[in-house]
Amino acid sequence: MPVVLLASASARRRAWLSDRLEDTTVTLEVAYLQTPEIAPSPGLEVRVQVEETCLSKASAAVMELTVENSRELPDYALVADTLVEDPDDPQMPLGKAQNKASATATLLRLSGRRHRVWSSTAILHPPNGVRGTVVLDGGWTADIWTESSIVEFDEMDDERVIELIEGESWKGKAGSYDLAGEAGSNLELVEGEEVTVLGFAPNAIEFLIGMIG
């Protein structure tokens, strides 16, 4: 049976991918990347930033898999990154809030507005396997997809924002919200696919299913 390794600490990504692979013969394994990820910053298109971060995670995954000699190499490995784009500035990323104050500011910024969410996903191929388009270290290669969706927030009053902050659903989430979680009742997917907002580029997953099918 093919083995797919998800190199991500995201419980949402893990749960979604597990459900997607449930009716296949795939064994899904999970490993958290130990290498700190690149912090987003203004001045570069969010689309470019999310792809660069994803490629950085791909390189980190290869390094960690190479060092960890006790682990048998998977048939495929996945890394992913997601960023929310400021409604008014395609070069301003809204990443994961570090505290309640920054999460509150982000939710107030998005309240009553549409914004674009970018997800980049890389599928890594081990040495002597399928050859991807991106060359990594140690004979590894990768294919990468970067896609977006548009989401709209309801106009939220201060009480609702406080509820979301106190519920802590903002923790670890780009844009300080979770479409499939507590904030979902205040959100509408206007364009694109839900999985993009949840953390994967959809065409990457379709490619993976085709490869293992």
Beta strands, then each sheet from edge to edge (+ up, - down):
strand 1: 3-7
strand 2: 27-31
strand 3: 76-86
strand 4: 89-94
strand 5: 114-125
strand 6: 134-135
strand 7: 141-153
strand 8: 187-191
sheet 1: 2+ 1+ 3+ 4-
sheet 2: 2+ 1+ 3+ 5- 7+ 6-
sheet 3: 2+ 1+ 3+ 5- 7+ 8-
end
